[in-house]
């Protein structure tokens, strides 16, 4: 089973104090720091200032929700203004997963979420972030290589030396 790193900083953004409390309590422990914000607009500045290992976003955060914040962080990272950071979205209902997929968040969970599920998901996200399991596609397919070789052999056969 994947476990959390000994030292970890997590940023949680929610305008619901009960959600921030739930996340903070799920990660209580030595070396685990949980930063809390109640506004989506505060997230980018805190990510820049503290470089958290993980960002947990509530879907509904006042006037800048979790979807907008996740997209903002991705755009900032793509423009090299922020380091990329894995995100978990806390959704209100299962139907919100479609929206969550559009943000390219590392994971999404439907509330309410128990502490064990949150910790397990965070550990899996961080493990995947550090050790990606995706095998990169080869730059050139085997079929293209075979075609190039056969064309080259055909060219060599048709060349005559005088």
Protein Blocks (a to p, Z undefined) as FASTA:
>chain_A
ZZddfbdcdddddfbfklmmmmmmmmgcehiacdddfbfklmmmmmmmnopabdcddfbg
cjbcfklmmmmmmmmmmnopaccdddddddfbfklmmmmmmnopabdcdddddfklmmmm
mmmmmmmmmmccbdcddfbdfklmmmmmmmmmmmmmmpccZZ
